[in-house]
Amino acid sequence: MGTCHVMVGNIASGKSTTVKRLGIKHVVSKDALRYIIGNGDYLFDPALEPFVHNATSALISLYSRAGIDFVVDETHISKTVRR
C-alpha cells in the first residue's frame, strides 16, 4: 500500500512548491485536473466538478492499491475527507 501525503493550506502558502522540493512525482490535484480539462487554462465549471472529484478519487485509489507513494495537493480539504 502506498503512502498518501496530504498537503493542506491556504492558497499560495507553498504546498505545491514543497511537493516539488521533496521530489514527489505522483501528485493528485483537482487544480491540475482543471488545467488539463481547460487545455492549459484553469477551468472551474460546476457542471464538471463531479467528474473532477471522481477522477481524483480514482487516482487516489489506484496509487494506494499499486503501492505508490503520492501526494494529495488541495487547498480546502476537510478533516473528514482527509480520513
C-alpha positions as CSV (number, residue, x, y, z in Angstrom):
1,M,0.0,0.0,0.0
2,G,1.4,3.4,-1.0
3,T,1.8,6.3,1.4
4,C,-0.5,9.2,1.0
5,H,0.9,12.6,2.0
6,V,-1.8,15.2,2.3
7,M,-0.9,18.9,1.7
8,V,-3.4,21.3,3.1
9,G,-3.1,25.0,3.4
10,N,-4.2,28.4,2.2
11,I,-3.9,29.5,-1.4
12,A,-0.2,30.4,-2.3
13,S,1.1,29.0,1.0
14,G,3.7,26.9,-0.7
15,K,2.1,23.5,-0.8
16,S,2.9,22.8,-4.5
17,T,6.4,24.3,-4.1
18,T,7.1,22.0,-1.1
19,V,5.9,18.9,-3.1
20,K,8.3,19.9,-5.9
21,R,11.2,20.4,-3.5
22,L,10.6,17.0,-2.0
23,G,10.7,15.4,-5.4
24,I,7.5,13.5,-5.1
25,K,6.5,12.5,-8.6
26,H,2.9,11.3,-8.1
27,V,0.6,14.2,-7.2
28,V,-3.2,14.2,-7.1
29,S,-4.6,17.7,-7.6
30,K,-8.0,18.9,-8.5
31,D,-6.5,22.2,-9.8
32,A,-4.1,20.3,-12.1
33,L,-7.0,18.3,-13.5
34,R,-8.9,21.6,-14.1
35,Y,-6.0,22.9,-16.1
36,I,-6.0,19.7,-18.1
37,I,-9.7,20.0,-18.8
38,G,-9.2,23.6,-19.8
39,N,-6.4,22.7,-22.2
40,G,-3.8,24.7,-20.3
41,D,-6.2,27.3,-19.0
42,Y,-7.8,27.0,-15.5
43,L,-11.4,25.9,-16.0
44,F,-13.7,25.7,-13.0
45,D,-17.1,24.6,-14.2
46,P,-19.6,23.4,-11.6
47,A,-21.1,21.0,-14.1
48,L,-17.7,19.3,-14.4
49,E,-16.9,19.1,-10.7
50,P,-18.4,15.6,-10.2
51,F,-16.0,14.4,-12.9
52,V,-13.1,16.2,-11.2
53,H,-14.0,14.7,-7.8
54,N,-14.4,11.1,-9.3
55,A,-11.2,11.3,-11.3
56,T,-9.1,12.4,-8.3
57,S,-10.8,9.8,-6.1
58,A,-10.0,7.1,-8.7
59,L,-6.3,8.2,-8.8
60,I,-6.0,8.1,-5.0
61,S,-7.4,4.5,-5.0
62,L,-5.2,3.4,-7.9
63,Y,-2.0,4.8,-6.3
64,S,-2.9,3.3,-3.0
65,R,-3.6,-0.2,-4.4
66,A,-0.5,-0.1,-6.5
67,G,1.8,0.7,-3.6
68,I,2.8,4.0,-5.0
69,D,3.7,6.9,-2.7
70,F,1.8,10.1,-3.6
71,V,0.6,13.5,-2.5
72,V,-2.9,14.9,-2.4
73,D,-2.4,18.7,-3.0
74,E,-5.5,20.6,-2.1
75,T,-6.4,24.0,-0.6
76,H,-9.5,23.4,1.5
77,I,-9.8,19.7,2.3
78,S,-11.9,19.0,5.5
79,K,-10.7,16.7,8.3
80,T,-13.5,14.3,7.3
81,V,-12.2,14.0,3.8
82,R,-8.6,13.5,4.9
83,R,-9.6,10.4,6.8
